[in-house]
């Protein structure tokens, strides 16, 4: 089954606007793109700035892979944006059982059509002070194991210099470079056929996060932390913005405790 013509056309319009802008904003360096599967797959990138989806989407679209993101269901209700999300077959994430089943069905349809589903295993921008990948959620692992879908780890570095995490403006000068590396599909064979219990999903998720972290370490030429950042242990919320100690809370004029 091929991607619907409407979806392709809308993606082409969006890409025609976004790609030239990003080419003007920063240089790019892409490695490992030959590892992108010919069929449908899950792309699992690190997440350190709000413009990450555009970075990953740009790379995939340039290599004739149609990107589909899991997006908050509320975004589909926003005028114009909601229409674009629906027209390009982005996937709404809902907390209800019925909504979750519908999201899974859409994801499986996209994979069958040869598209890519981009899932950020961290669930939100990393809370790690040095922007290393933090503890992941199990959604990508569950979808991969349930559907036998390959998971391709992707790491990128540099976009945060153009638009810092929770930033309010772009920093275009001096010109920055966005570097992206695509890894081999994560080997999840050790978890195949096992019950999708907490231990199985946690182990598969750790394998995915290890692959992403290894790629990022390669890009940064640095050693990652020995222990992955866990928001729960740091008494941080799993979703939404957070304020690091010593920083002012937005709009309050006071420091975070």
C-alpha positions in Angstrom: 0.0 0.0 0.0 1.4 3.4 -0.9 1.2 6.6 1.0 -2.1 8.5 0.1 -1.6 11.2 -2.6 -3.1 13.8 -0.3 -0.6 13.0 2.4 2.3 13.2 0.0 1.1 16.4 -1.5 0.7 18.1 1.8 4.1 16.9 3.0 5.7 18.2 -0.2 4.2 21.7 0.5 5.4 21.7 4.1 8.9 20.5 3.1 9.0 23.2 0.4 8.7 25.8 3.1 10.8 24.2 5.9 13.8 22.8 4.0 15.0 26.1 2.4 14.6 27.8 5.8 16.7 25.2 7.6 19.3 25.2 4.8 19.7 29.0 5.4 19.7 28.7 9.2 22.5 26.1 9.6 24.9 23.8 7.9 24.1 20.1 8.0 26.2 16.9 8.2 24.4 13.6 7.8 26.0 10.2 8.4 24.7 6.6 8.2 21.7 7.4 6.0 22.4 4.3 4.0 21.2 2.4 7.1 17.6 3.6 6.7 15.4 0.6 5.9 13.6 0.3 2.6 10.4 -0.5 4.3 8.5 0.9 7.3 10.3 1.4 10.6 10.3 3.3 13.8 12.9 6.2 14.1 14.0 6.8 17.6 16.0 10.1 18.1 17.3 11.9 21.1 15.4 15.0 22.1 17.1 18.2 23.3 15.4 21.1 21.6 11.9 22.0 20.3 13.1 22.1 16.7 14.3 18.4 16.8 11.3 17.1 14.8 12.2 19.4 11.9 15.8 18.2 12.0 14.8 14.6 11.8 11.9 15.1 9.4 14.2 17.0 7.1 16.7 14.1 7.0 14.1 11.5 6.4 12.2 13.4 3.7 15.4 14.2 1.8 15.9 10.4 1.7 12.5 9.7 0.3 11.1 8.5 3.7 7.8 10.1 4.7 8.0 11.1 8.3 5.1 10.6 10.7 5.3 11.9 14.3 3.3 11.0 17.4 1.8 14.3 18.5 -0.2 15.5 21.4 -3.9 15.1 20.6 -4.6 18.7 21.6 -2.5 19.9 18.6 -5.0 18.4 16.2 -7.7 20.8 17.5 -5.6 23.9 16.6 -6.8 25.7 13.5 -4.7 25.1 10.4 -2.1 23.1 12.3 -4.6 20.5 13.1 -5.6 20.2 9.4 -1.9 19.9 8.4 -1.3 17.2 11.0 -4.4 15.2 9.9 -3.6 15.6 6.2 0.0 14.4 6.6 -1.2 11.4 8.7 0.6 12.4 11.9 -0.5 10.3 14.9 -2.5 11.8 17.8 -1.5 10.5 21.2 -4.4 10.0 23.6 -4.5 8.6 27.1 -7.8 6.7 26.8 -7.7 3.0 25.9 -9.7 3.6 22.7 -7.5 6.4 21.7 -4.3 4.4 22.3 -5.7 1.5 20.2 -6.5 4.0 17.4 -2.9 5.4 17.6 -1.5 1.9 17.3 -3.7 1.1 14.3 -2.6 4.3 12.6 1.0 3.5 13.3 0.7 0.0 11.9 -1.0 1.4 8.7 1.9 3.8 8.2 4.5 1.1 8.6 2.6 -1.1 6.1 2.7 1.9 3.7 6.5 2.1 4.0 6.5 5.2 6.1 8.5 6.1 9.2 7.1 6.6 12.6 9.2 9.0 14.7 9.0 8.3 18.4 11.0 10.2 21.0 11.5 7.5 23.7 12.3 10.2 26.3 8.7 11.5 25.8 9.8 15.1 26.2 13.0 17.2 26.1 15.8 15.7 28.1 16.1 16.9 31.6 19.8 15.9 31.7 21.8 19.1 32.5 24.3 18.3 29.7 21.6 17.2 27.2 22.4 13.5 27.3 19.5 11.2 26.6 17.5 10.5 29.8 15.5 7.4 30.9 13.1 6.4 28.2 9.4 5.5 28.1 8.4 2.0 26.8 6.1 3.1 23.9 8.6 2.6 21.1 9.7 -0.8 22.5 6.1 -2.0 22.9 5.1 -1.0 19.3 8.3 -2.5 17.9 7.8 -5.8 19.7 4.1 -6.1 19.1 4.4 -5.4 15.4 7.9 -6.8 14.6 8.9 -3.3 13.5 12.6 -2.4 13.2 13.8 0.5 15.5 16.4 2.8 13.9 18.3 4.9 16.5 19.1 8.4 15.4 21.3 11.0 17.2 21.7 14.6 16.4 23.8 17.5 17.9 24.0 21.2 17.1 20.4 22.3 16.7 20.3 23.2 20.4 22.8 26.0 19.6 20.4 27.5 17.1 17.4 27.2 19.3 18.3 26.2 22.9 16.1 24.0 25.1 13.1 26.1 26.1 14.6 29.0 24.2 12.6 32.0 23.1 14.6 33.1 20.0 16.9 31.7 17.4 20.7 32.2 17.5 21.7 32.2 13.8 25.2 33.9 14.0 27.8 32.7 13.9 26.5 30.0 11.6 25.9 26.7 13.4 26.1 23.1 12.1 23.5 20.4 12.7 25.0 16.9 12.7 22.9 13.8 12.5 24.0 10.1 12.5 21.7 7.1 11.8 22.6 3.8 13.4 21.9 0.2 12.6 18.5 -1.1 13.7 18.5 -2.0 17.4 18.8 -5.8 18.0 15.7 -6.6 20.0 15.8 -10.3 19.2 16.4 -11.2 22.9 13.0 -9.8 23.7 11.0 -11.4 20.8 8.3 -13.8 21.8 8.5 -12.9 25.5 5.4 -11.6 27.4 5.3 -7.8 27.1 5.6 -7.3 30.9 7.5 -4.6 32.7 10.8 -6.4 32.6 10.7 -7.1 28.9 9.6 -3.5 27.9 12.2 -2.0 30.3 15.0 -4.1 28.9 14.0 -3.4 25.3 13.8 0.3 26.1 17.2 0.3 27.7 18.6 -1.3 24.5 17.1 1.5 22.4 18.3 4.2 24.7 21.8 2.7 24.8 22.0 2.8 21.0 20.9 6.4 20.8 23.3 7.4 23.6 26.2 5.6 21.8 25.5 7.5 18.6 25.4 10.8 20.4 28.7 10.0 22.2 30.2 9.4 18.8 28.9 12.8 17.6 30.0 14.7 20.7 33.3 12.8 21.1 32.5 12.6 24.8 31.8 9.9 27.3 28.1 9.8 28.4 27.2 9.7 32.1 27.6 6.3 33.8 24.0 6.4 34.9 21.2 7.7 32.7 19.2 10.7 34.1 16.0 9.7 35.7 13.5 12.5 36.2 11.6 10.5 38.9 14.8 10.3 41.0 15.3 14.0 40.6 11.7 14.8 41.6 11.0 16.2 38.2 7.8 15.9 36.2 7.8 13.4 33.3 6.3 15.8 30.9 6.2 19.6 30.2 8.8 22.2 31.0 11.0 22.1 34.0 13.2 24.7 35.7 16.8 23.9 36.7 17.9 24.8 40.2 19.1 28.4 40.3 17.2 29.5 37.3 14.3 31.9 37.4 10.8 30.4 36.9 9.2 31.8 33.8 7.0 34.8 34.6 7.6 34.7 38.4 10.8 36.6 38.9 11.7 33.9 41.6 14.3 31.2 41.6 13.4 27.5 41.4 13.7 25.7 44.7 
